[in-house]
Amino acid sequence: MRQVSPAAPRDDKRWRMVDARIRRLGNSPEGLIEVLHTVQEAFGYLDHETLAYVGNALGVPPSRTYGVATFYSHFTMKPQGEHTCVVCTGTACYINGAGSIIKRISSELNVEPGETTADNRLSLLTARCLGACSLAPAVVFDNEVQGKLTPDDVMTHLEQLS
């Protein structure tokens, strides 16, 4: 069995959840994505220390752990704001106005994709594809998918979140 890094505080319930998932998956490299999902659910984001811990526990090289964490749009490497807004930038959504939506949010709220507003109220994220092409342009507000939105619709929704 691999030596697990002592970096995880044993009195933190979130780390116990992560350790339990690692054990259930047999400390196997094949469990990387599932363990990263558990970490994301527990902590809200993945940081470099956590990636090193998970990689060490599963016997996965740091480059692969980091590569998986940064490849999939579900994972985030920074703490998120109180609310999240994920704008799909897939082909159908982009053609139907996703670029205008992003531009409007950026200019009105002074936040770029991948960033959180200065007051930590909103994180603006993008996704390569949400798989909701019939709803293009699609936006996810706090895990709720909405579609066929205009920039005005999005701004109205974001105002209601505050």
Backbone torsions as a table, in degrees:
resi	resn	phi	psi	omega
1	MET	NA	140.7	-178.0
2	ARG	-71.2	149.9	174.9
3	GLN	-77.1	124.1	179.3
4	VAL	-90.1	135.2	-179.4
5	SER	-58.3	141.1	178.4
6	PRO	-78.8	9.1	-175.5
7	ALA	-64.4	-24.5	-175.5
8	ALA	-86.7	121.3	177.5
9	PRO	-64.9	126.3	-175.4
10	ARG	-73.3	-17.4	-179.3
11	ASP	-90.1	1.4	180.0
12	ASP	-95.0	118.0	-177.2
13	LYS	-56.8	-34.9	-179.5
14	ARG	-63.7	-41.5	178.9
15	TRP	-67.9	-34.9	177.5
16	ARG	-63.2	-37.0	176.0
17	MET	-62.0	-44.7	-179.2
18	VAL	-63.8	-47.0	-179.9
19	ASP	-61.7	-38.1	178.9
20	ALA	-64.3	-41.5	179.3
21	ARG	-64.3	-42.6	179.1
22	ILE	-60.3	-46.0	179.8
23	ARG	-63.5	-43.6	-179.6
24	ARG	-60.1	-30.5	-179.5
25	LEU	-90.8	6.4	175.6
26	GLY	70.7	30.3	-178.6
27	ASN	49.1	38.6	-174.8
28	SER	-99.6	139.1	177.4
29	PRO	-57.6	-26.6	-179.8
30	GLU	-65.7	-15.7	-179.3
31	GLY	-90.2	7.8	-174.0
32	LEU	-53.3	-53.5	-176.2
33	ILE	-63.0	-42.3	-179.7
34	GLU	-63.7	-40.7	178.5
35	VAL	-67.5	-39.9	177.8
36	LEU	-62.9	-36.5	174.9
37	HIS	-61.5	-42.0	179.4
38	THR	-62.5	-43.9	178.7
39	VAL	-62.4	-45.3	-179.8
40	GLN	-60.2	-43.0	179.2
41	GLU	-65.3	-40.0	-176.1
42	ALA	-73.8	-42.8	-172.9
43	PHE	-108.6	-16.0	-179.9
44	GLY	90.6	-13.9	178.4
45	TYR	-165.5	170.7	178.5
46	LEU	-113.1	127.8	175.0
47	ASP	-111.9	174.0	-175.2
48	HIS	-63.5	-38.8	179.0
49	GLU	-63.8	-41.4	179.8
50	THR	-66.0	-42.0	178.3
51	LEU	-61.4	-40.8	178.8
52	ALA	-64.3	-41.5	179.5
53	TYR	-61.8	-50.0	-178.9
54	VAL	-63.5	-45.3	179.4
55	GLY	-59.3	-44.4	179.2
56	ASN	-63.4	-44.1	-178.3
57	ALA	-64.7	-32.6	-177.6
58	LEU	-99.3	-3.3	-178.6
59	GLY	70.9	36.0	-179.1
60	VAL	-108.5	131.8	179.1
61	PRO	-61.0	147.6	-179.7
62	PRO	-54.4	-37.3	-178.9
63	SER	-64.1	-37.8	179.2
64	ARG	-72.8	-41.9	179.3
65	THR	-60.1	-48.4	179.7
66	TYR	-65.2	-40.8	179.8
67	GLY	-60.8	-43.1	178.3
68	VAL	-66.3	-44.6	-177.5
69	ALA	-63.6	-33.4	-178.4
70	THR	-92.0	-16.5	-179.4
71	PHE	-76.4	-45.1	-175.2
72	TYR	-84.3	129.6	-175.3
73	SER	-69.2	-17.3	178.2
74	HIS	-66.3	-31.1	-177.5
75	PHE	-86.0	143.3	177.0
76	THR	-129.8	145.5	-176.4
77	MET	-100.5	2.9	-179.0
78	LYS	-131.2	151.9	175.0
79	PRO	-59.7	142.1	-179.0
80	GLN	-92.4	161.5	175.6
81	GLY	-74.2	178.9	179.6
82	GLU	-59.2	-35.5	178.1
83	HIS	-125.3	153.9	176.0
84	THR	-122.8	146.5	175.9
85	CYS	-132.2	112.5	-178.8
86	VAL	-109.9	117.6	180.0
87	VAL	-100.4	124.9	177.8
88	CYS	-71.6	133.1	178.3
89	THR	-116.0	18.9	175.5
90	GLY	-62.6	167.9	-175.1
91	THR	-53.7	-52.4	-177.7
92	ALA	-60.7	-43.5	-178.9
93	CYS	-68.6	-41.2	-178.2
94	TYR	-64.7	-44.5	179.0
95	ILE	-61.3	-31.7	-176.9
96	ASN	-94.6	12.2	170.0
97	GLY	117.9	9.2	-180.0
98	ALA	-59.9	-37.0	178.9
99	GLY	-60.7	-40.9	178.3
100	SER	-66.7	-36.2	178.5
101	ILE	-64.7	-47.5	-179.9
102	ILE	-61.7	-45.5	-179.3
103	LYS	-59.6	-42.7	-178.7
104	ARG	-66.4	-46.3	178.8
105	ILE	-61.4	-45.0	-178.6
106	SER	-59.8	-45.9	-176.2
107	SER	-72.4	-38.7	-176.6
108	GLU	-80.0	-32.1	-176.5
109	LEU	-108.1	1.7	178.4
110	ASN	53.5	52.2	179.9
111	VAL	-142.3	138.6	178.0
112	GLU	-100.6	158.3	176.4
113	PRO	-54.8	135.0	-178.3
114	GLY	90.2	-1.0	-178.4
115	GLU	-115.1	169.0	176.6
116	THR	-119.3	143.1	179.5
117	THR	-59.8	157.1	-177.0
118	ALA	-58.4	-30.4	179.9
119	ASP	-88.0	5.2	179.6
120	ASN	61.1	24.1	-179.7
121	ARG	-85.4	-32.3	-173.3
122	LEU	-142.3	134.1	170.4
123	SER	-106.9	128.5	176.8
124	LEU	-99.6	119.2	-178.8
125	LEU	-125.8	162.4	173.5
126	THR	-126.2	156.1	176.4
127	ALA	-131.7	143.3	-179.9
128	ARG	-63.6	-36.5	177.2
129	CYS	-165.6	133.2	177.4
130	LEU	-95.7	-9.2	-177.1
131	GLY	75.0	24.1	-179.5
132	ALA	-123.2	47.1	-173.4
133	CYS	-59.8	-30.8	179.9
134	SER	-70.0	-13.1	178.6
135	LEU	-101.3	8.2	-172.9
136	ALA	-55.8	135.0	-4.6
137	PRO	-80.7	136.5	-177.3
138	ALA	-103.8	143.2	179.2
139	VAL	-136.6	140.9	177.3
140	VAL	-109.2	117.0	176.2
141	PHE	-103.9	114.9	179.3
142	ASP	45.1	51.9	176.6
143	ASN	72.1	12.5	176.9
144	GLU	-113.8	116.3	-177.3
145	VAL	-78.6	132.7	174.0
146	GLN	-131.4	150.4	-176.1
147	GLY	-136.8	173.0	-179.2
148	LYS	55.1	46.2	-175.5
149	LEU	-98.6	148.8	172.2
150	THR	-101.4	165.9	174.8
151	PRO	-56.2	-37.8	177.6
152	ASP	-62.9	-43.0	178.4
153	ASP	-58.6	-44.1	-177.7
154	VAL	-65.0	-44.6	-179.4
155	MET	-64.6	-38.8	177.3
156	THR	-61.7	-44.2	179.6
157	HIS	-63.6	-42.7	-179.6
158	LEU	-65.6	-35.8	177.0
159	GLU	-64.1	-36.0	180.0
160	GLN	-70.7	-23.9	178.6
161	LEU	-72.2	-28.0	-175.2
162	SER	-73.7	NA	NA
